[in-house]
């Protein structure tokens, strides 16, 4: 199917030439695209999917090994550093037992109910 408003001469130019396979280089023939600017490929960079190099051993790590090491690093850094006030509160909360957590929740609920009741008494006319 073609475009009913297109010009026949322009559609013939789109597919003129020998063509190339997927594995061929991206260079264009000399006559095609002479007016467009050339885009150059980056000179350096990391290939996608390449394994990171282990700094201590000088060999490449498997993806599973790299993930395991990264998880261990995150775990050890979270244990050793408390990030300010919130970090200390979080570590204190993690250290609580279940009964302590339930007792604290009950105290907070009781205080909330008492505050609500005091608000009702104040607003009574």
C-alpha angles and dihedrals in degrees: 000000000000140000111274091210097046127105115247093221094056094051091053092056094056094067102030115122138050099288125211141242125251094259095051123104120271095240115128126223115265095254099046121086097357092151097050122089119254118245114211124211119241112270099217138021145109121289113239113257095022115143117244115251116245107239095206100045103029094229133106118264125225113243091250093052092048091050091049092051092047091051091050091050091051092048094049093046092050091051096049101045130052110199100224126282096339093049091053091049091050093050090048090050092049090051093057120104122230094259091051091050092050092048091051091049091050091052091050092049092048091050090049092051092048091050091050091049091049089052091052091050092049094050094048113113 
